Amino acid sequence: MSGFKKFLMQGNVIDLAVAVVIGAAFNSIVQSFVADLLTPLISAFGDLPDFSSLKVTIGRSNFMYGNFINAIISFLMIAAVVYFLVVKPYTHLKERTTAKIESTTRDCPECLSEIPKQASRCAFCTTELIAA
């Protein structure tokens, strides 16, 4: 039981739980944005009040393909928002903070030991080296 408790108290599990809760709240915001603002704006060009009313009836079954269109729009909006407001800024910040440190060492061609780039002789096998 202590192993399970240790697993639950790890930072990754707690971070994931917080992400799920925030994701669910964010999903309701995006769903509202799509249903209340974006869908009426797009449907205004097609003289439809809402995509959810679009359906095909075959026999006694109603196929609500308008709800499917709303779901696709919601997915695309969520993906775009996550990409442009989370992934892209995070990647940019990570690239800026990660300094590109140029290596000051190289490998000796004879013994493969790590030696300074400016060395003219390997300190381990005494092989004479060509300056890099």
C-alpha positions, 0 to 999 in steps of 0.5 A: 500500500505504501508503494501506491501512496508513493505513486500518488504523491509523485509530482507527475500524477498530481500534475496530470490530475490538475491538467485533467481538471483544467482541461475539462473546465477549458473544454466547457469554455470552448464548447460554449464559444463554438455553440454560442458564438462561432456556430451562429456566426458561420451558420448566418452565411447559410441561413441556418440558426444552428448546425445542431438542427441539421439531420437526415431521417431514414425510416424512423431514425434521425441522423443528427449530422449537425451535432457532428459538425459542431463536434468537429468545429469544437475539436478544431477550435480546441486543437488550435487554441492548445497549439497557439496558446500552449504548445507554440509559446512553450516551444518558443520559451524552451528554445530561448532558455536552452542556451546552445552551449558549444562543446569544448571537447572532442574525442581522441581518434586513437583511444576515444578519450574526451580531450580539449578541442585545443589539445595538440596531443592526447593526455591519455595515449599521447597521440599527436593530434591535428588541431581542430 
